[in-house]
Each structure stands twice: as C-alpha cells, then as structure tokens.
Amino acid sequence: MSAVDTINALLEDTTSDVTVIVSILETLKAEGGNEFVKGAEKCGDACQQPEWRQILGAGGIFEFFLDQLDQEVNPLLGRQVFRVIANSIADNDENRQGLIDHPTALKTVLSLITSEDLSMFAAATLQNLTLDNEAAQLKVIEEGGVEVLMKIVAAEDDSSADIQVSLRVLELLIPHDTAKQATPPTCIRPLLSKLSTKVTPIDDRVLLLTILTTLLTHPPLQVAILEQNHFPLLLQVFEMTHSLLFDTALDIADRKRLFSAKSPLMDCIADISWKPTFLTTYPLSSAPIAKILIWLSSTSEPHLYDKVIVACLVFGNVTQSAEVCQELIHTYALHKTLFSVIHRAVEGYEQSKKEFESLPAGVRLETAGAGKGGIYLSLLHSAFGVLRNFSVAKSEKATLVDAGALDAILAAVGMEGVGVGQVWYSAAGLARLLCVDCVENCKKITSPRETGEAACLDKLLRTYTQAEELPTKTEIARMVVSILRCLSSSPQDTPAVYHPGLARPLWDMVLQDKWAVVRSEGLLGLALLAKGSGAGELWQEWGDKEWEVVDKLDGRDLENAGVMIVNLKNGKCAEIIAGNERVEGLLAKCLSGKMAEVRIKEGQVD
C-alpha cells in the first residue's frame, strides 16, 4: 500500500490514530514529487466533512498544513494546502483560533491574495475564517486585510468571479471602526467607478454598495469625497442604481436587494452635503448642485421621487445660513419648486389611497401600513424641512406666504390616512415659523381666505383636535402663542386674533410636563389671550386639572399666571371671576412677589 493509500485508509475511519499522518506527510514532503500533493488532497477531501475538522485539528494535521503556507509555495501544492485550511476552519472556532495564533499563517494568506494562481483560494480561506467570528475579523483588519482586499477590488482587469469572495470578506470587515480607519481614502474611487457602470453584475453591485455606504458612515471618508472631488461620481452612482430598479431584465428579488442597498446611499449623500466644506467645494452655481436642482423638478414622474427626496435632503442641509436661503429663493425660486413638489405629493398620496381602497379586503390586510403612499409621505416631510429652513430668516417669511406657503400647509394638513402625522408635524412647524415676528403673515393666517374659505388658523386648530402626536399639537399651540405675541403688540389688530378654540391648545401647553419652556410659552399665551374677547373661553377651559398645575407654579411662570389673572380682572371676565376665592388666593400669591406694582382697575397695589 502506498503512502497516499495509507493516508486515505486512515481518513476513512474517525477512530483511527491520525497523528501518524503527519509523519507520512513529512516523509512525502522530504521525498519531493507529486505524492505530497496527493496526500494533501486526501486531507482536503476529508475535512469537507464537519466531523473530520476537529479530528485533523486535534491530531496536528491542520497545524502541519499551516506550516506549509509560504509565499513561494508551488501552486499545485498551494491549492491543496488551502483546501485543507479553508475546509478545516469552516464553522470551527478552535481551528480558526489556531490559524490566528500561528506566527506566520495569516500574514501568508493575506500575501497570497494577490497571487495569480492562489488568489481565489486565499480569499475563500479568509471568508471561512471571518464568517460569524468577530475575533478573526479584527485580527484580519489588524494584519492589513482591508488594504489588501481593496487592491483586489480596485484591479482593472478583475472578473466578477475573482472579486466576489473578496467583496464578501470586506462586507464582514468594514462594519468595524478599525476597518473604516484602516481604509485609505484612495479606495473610494474604485468602488464608485465600478458602481457607475451598468456592466457590473447585480451580485457584485449589491456588495459594492453595501461596502461603499458602510465606509461612508466614517466622517474622514465623507470628507475625502469632497477633497478628491468624488461627489459628482457619487451622484452618478445613485442615478445608475436608481435606474436599475426599473430595469425589466432584473427579477423582483434582485430589485428588492438593490433597493435595500440603495437606501443607505441616500443617507450618504445627505451626510456629505452636511459637511461645512460642502458649499465651498460645490457652490450653488456648480454642476452637482445644478444636477440636484434638476432632480427636484422630477416630481411629475413618480418613479423619480427618490431623487426628489435626496435633493430635499441636500438642500435641507445647505440652507443653514440666511445668505444661502436668500439666494435659493430669489435666484433659483426654489421655494416655488418645493410648493409644487408638495402639491404633487399630496395628489399622489390621495391617488395611492384610492388604489389601495380598491383592492380586495384580503390583499389590503397583506399590505397594511402606509404602503405605496409611504414615498409621498417621505417626500412631503423632506420638502417641508427645506421650507422650514427658509422661514427662519425674518426677511423671507412674507415672501414665502405670498408665493403660496399657506396653500401648501393646508394641502398637507388636509391629508388623512396611515402615517400622515409626521407630515402634519412638518406643516405645522412651518406655519409656526412663518408667524414668528411677522405681523403680515399673522394677519393672513388669521383672516378668511380670498376664496371665501375659513382662515388658515381655523383649519390648523381643527388639525390640533385631530392630531394624536404631542409634537404636532405643540407646534400648533406654539404658533398660536406667536400670533398672539405678534398681533397683541398692535392694538388695532387685536380683534383679529381671537378665533374660537385658542384657549385649549394654550392650556394643553401648560398641562404637559415634557418641556418646561413650552409650559412657560403657554402661560404667556394665556396672559395675552386674557386681554381680549378670548378671555371667556380661557376661563371656561380652566378646570380642576388646570388649577392643579397653576397652584404649583413659581418663578417666571407664576408671574405670567398673575398677569393672566390681572388681565381677566381688568377685562370682560371681571364680573365672572369677581369674588372667586381661588382666583384671589392665586393673585395674592403672585402679588407677594415681583408683581407688587401691577395695577388693577378695582384697586391698586403699591
């Protein structure tokens, strides 16, 4: 029986003493020739079976083959050595640890990644080593595995079969912070280049996207995109990926995979546009911004809405200064484009609801949630985000309302259905900002519409009663305070302020205990409301739970409560509250502090 036959016989019985195999292999190695390769092949065949992996590891055979790894190894032998190692470490943490602990094995595996003959075998070994094994992943990163694998991916003459295993290993490594830190900025361009061409196979594309978007969560690599002028290429990758989602040559499963991999790409573009150097690198007059402006005008085609969302995210990030906002409004009329986006998105959402409601009941149950309308909700939220930035500057508030901001707000709060709460919140937030310190807008929002419809304020108050989310209610209530503050400063405008339904939102601001500053705002609003015809409604809404909170007020909040009572006593509620012991007690508490100089018509406190 030949030595190879002896090895084969020993490997057929798991109870055999396999330690003798090491001696046989050493003899074959010393003799040279092809028998050593055949012996290695038999060992590689055996450890394809899980039970043999542990046996070969415990018997010293696995370690013997680790010792055979060498940069100059004969390719025929090297393939069989890699078969033994790769199979032995598959789902076997003990053998994996043996490879990690070996003084030279891992370094040699990494060096052979670039070998013309052994690259695929070395990559497969790395994949088996790192799969579901964090310690191995970190060790490969420490030994320079990221840089080595990136060179394989960056090679111009690669084939899909050559790089796919390397991509899968990178997919395992890149989530670690140490891997991101070890990735040279120069590695980004090859990834972008491969993703910007249509010929890249779908499996590779999904892996490349996953690797790219994971790397671009690392701030230094985000900055590198700008420093190396790769942002235009990143936009091209997004366009290419987006177009492939509608490629009829791809099956549904591949489209779903691509969609999942594409979504983080939108976040990457947004994150990079948030960088302080973004506008200095790509000013508003630059080609990338021009491309994004074109995306924003794509609202007539629903399949392009992801581009519109990305455009809104970018402009939401760059509109952090009054100067940029003014240029986008007055030079590019971006606010008007956004109003158009909002109206089209509302129409799209309503149409998607009709389509959903026309489905059979069973199908509707299977597609519960925002469903197809979800894209419109995301679009509305992002568009309102840009407009909210525009509305911060006092100089632009009236311009926005004159151009149709209130129509856009009313269209949004008029929506009903699953998921609209976030849109209501965004629209209400815009309404509030438009009213802050702008008498002209406050007059328009409290006055009947030119069409004869109820005032915008009335519709927002109705939204307040329908909303379930506290942030949305708070935005509307704070808008009421802004209106009262703004118009109450002009005596001739006071009558326009008092719509029915103002008191409840203000009292709710006082009752909530999440934000102290909101409570203070609510008390200020109540003090202003108490000056006029809204006083009666204020008193009517003042019940036991309101008293419970008011009785515990102190500091500035107590002073505002005192001003509210003084205004009530000096106004139309004077007779109603006259002699009310609880009111008098609260007033006395207030007057004992800083309000000692407040005058009341019925009397005077010195």
Secondary structure as UniProt FT lines:
FT   HELIX           3..10
FT   TURN            11..12
FT   TURN            14..15
FT   HELIX           19..31
FT   HELIX           35..46
FT   TURN            47..48
FT   HELIX           50..58
FT   TURN            59..60
FT   HELIX           61..68
FT   TURN            71..72
FT   HELIX           75..88
FT   TURN            89..91
FT   HELIX           93..101
FT   HELIX           105..111
FT   HELIX           112..114
FT   TURN            116..118
FT   HELIX           119..130
FT   TURN            131..132
FT   HELIX           134..142
FT   TURN            143..144
FT   HELIX           145..154
FT   TURN            156..157
FT   HELIX           160..173
FT   TURN            174..175
FT   HELIX           177..182
FT   HELIX           185..187
FT   HELIX           188..195
FT   TURN            198..199
FT   HELIX           202..215
FT   TURN            216..217
FT   HELIX           219..227
FT   TURN            228..229
FT   HELIX           231..244
FT   TURN            245..246
FT   TURN            248..249
FT   HELIX           252..273
FT   TURN            276..277
FT   HELIX           278..281
FT   TURN            284..285
FT   HELIX           287..296
FT   TURN            299..300
FT   HELIX           302..304
FT   HELIX           305..318
FT   HELIX           322..330
FT   TURN            331..332
FT   HELIX           334..357
FT   HELIX           361..366
FT   HELIX           371..373
FT   HELIX           374..390
FT   TURN            391..392
FT   HELIX           394..402
FT   TURN            403..404
FT   HELIX           405..413
FT   TURN            418..420
FT   HELIX           421..435
FT   TURN            436..437
FT   HELIX           439..446
FT   TURN            450..451
FT   HELIX           456..466
FT   HELIX           470..488
FT   HELIX           491..496
FT   TURN            500..501
FT   HELIX           503..511
FT   HELIX           516..529
FT   TURN            530..531
FT   TURN            533..534
FT   HELIX           535..540
FT   HELIX           544..550
FT   TURN            551..552
FT   HELIX           555..570
FT   TURN            571..573
FT   HELIX           574..577
FT   TURN            578..579
FT   HELIX           581..591
FT   TURN            592..597
FT   STRAND          599..600
FT   TURN            601..602
FT   STRAND          603..604
//
